């Protein structure tokens, strides 16, 4: 199933079940229930995507793990995490990994902190400030689903990047176009992978 399009909730949930143990699946079920409840109070996800939460948010986040070997250690930095995608999903599946969620909006930070506590994820923490104000540290993985255009993203994240850092940047249908927007010598460090949740979407991955 790893190479097949996850086109509905059944296939998306089944995909996540293949890479998450039962405890992680239980965490994700709690996350979804809390997400849908909180979405009535603040706009965490679009209302149409509520009916496709496994496909549009959970599996869409979890698929990034196929680019990171399970034994890979180091901090996962998620930029502009919003409601916790992909970072909170990564933390729920791999609770032994340190995950830092960067989100500047106070109400969303409160939500993220509440979820990290409710899901018993002590290594998952939220930085409630703009990325420029976060004290730099070496990140093993940097992800961002809807943070900034690629040139700006690479510039802002540079203090956290090392030679060992893997970038995982879901960019939807603009992935190839955004990659073309950066200088050739930097462009060679990245390539586009197909998303498993949208046939027309791409993920920019560092080579």
N, C-alpha and C positions, 0 to 999 in steps of 0.2 A: 504493500500500500504506500510505501514511502515515496514512490514516484508518481502516484496517482493524484488527480485533482480531488480535493476534499470539498465537494460541491454541496453538501447538506449537513445538517446537524448530526445525523447518525454516523456518517463517515468521519466527520471531524472529531467526534467524541471517541470513536474507535481508534483513531490515530493517536490521540493523547493517551488512551489506555495502554498502548503499546510501549510508551516511553515513561509512564508514571506508575508508581506502585499504588496500592489501594489507599494508603494513608494520604498520599498526594492527591489522589482523585477525590477523597473526602474533603480535603482542604479546598480544592477547586469548586466543589459543589457548594460549600459554604460561601466562598468568594462570589460565586454567581448569584446566590440568593441575596447576599448583602448588597451586591452591585445593583441588582434590579430594584431593591427596596430604596437604596440611596438615590437612584436615578429619578425617583419621584420628587426628591428634594433639591438636587442639583444636577446639572446636565453633565453626567460623566461619560455617557455614550449616547449615540443618536437613538431616538426611539425606534426607528425601523430595525436597527441592529439588535434590539432586545430579543427578537425571535430567532436570531442567528448568532447567539452569543458564543457558542462553541466554535463555530466556523470563523466568525469575524474577529473574535478577540482571544479566545483560549488557544485553539489550534494555531491561529495566526501567530501567536506569541511563541508557543511551544516548538513550532517548527524550526526556530532559530537554533535550537539545541543540536540539530543535525550537523552544524558547522563547528561545534565545540566538543571535542572528545570528553567523555564523562570524567576521566581522570585529571582533566585540566584544572589546576588550582588557580586561585587569584580572584580579585574582586571584579564583579560585573557592575559596570556603571551604565545606568539607563537614563538617558537625557529626555527631559520633557515628558515624563512618564504618565502624566494625566491621571487616569484611574488605575494605573499600575500595569500598563501594557507596553512592552512585554515583561518588564522587570518583576512584578509581583507574581506572575505565572511562573517565571523561571525560579523564583525563590520557593514557591509552593512545591515545585517538582524536585528541586535540588536544595533542600533546606540547609545542607552543610556548606553551601557556597555563600560568601558574603555578597550581598546585593545592595547597591546604593541607588536610591531613586531620587532624581533631581526634579523638583517641581516647585515653581514659584508661587502658585496660587494657594492661599492659606486654607481654604475649605477643602481642597483636594489633599493637601498635606495632612490635615486632620484625619481624613478618610484613610489615607495610606498608613498612618501610624496606628489607627484603630484596627485596620485589617492585619497588619504585621503582628499585633498583639493577639488578636482573636485567632489567627491561624498558627500561633506559636512559632513565629519565625524570628528568633532573636538576632540572627545575622542579617536581617533585612531592615534597612533604616532609610528614612526619608531626609533629604536635605532641602529644607523649605526656603530656598533662595535661588537667585539667578546663578547659572553655572559660573559666571565670571567671579562670583563671590565665594564659591566653594574652594576650600583649601586643596590644592592639587595633590594627588596620590597616583601611583602607578596602577592603571586599570588593565586587567587581563583581557576583558571584553568591554567594548563600548557599543551600546545599542541605542537606537532612536527611531521611533516610529513616525512621529510628526513633530519634529523639533525645529528644524531650520533648513533652508536650502543647503546643498552639499558644501559649497565653498565656505559658507559661514560656519557650518557645523564642524568642519575639519579645523578651522581656525580656532574656534572656541574650545574644542576638545583637545587641542594639541598639548596643553600642560599635563594631561592625564595619559597621554599616549606614549608607549615605548616600542621598541623593535618587536616585542612579543605580543603587542596588543592586536586583538582581532576586532575589526569593525563589522557590525551586523546592522544594516540600515534598510529596513523595509521602506521602499519608496513608491509603491504602487505602480501606476502606469508611466510615471515620469522617470523611472530608474535609469534607463539608458540615456535619456536626454540630459539628466542631471550629471551623469558621469562625463558626458561630453563637455560639460561646462567648466571643468577644471583643467589645469595645464597638463600636457601630455606626460611629463615626467612623473607627476603624481597619479595621473589616471592609470598608469601601468601597474600601480600597486593594488588596483581594485578590479573586480569583475562583477557581472550581474548574474545572479541565480534566479531561477523561476520560483515564484511563490507556489506553495501547495494549496492555497486557499482561493486564489484568483488567477485564472489562466492568463490574464493580461498584465499581471503585476510582477514586479521584480524586486529582488533584495540585493543591495550593493554590499559585497563582501570583500574584505581585504585579502589579497593573495598571499 
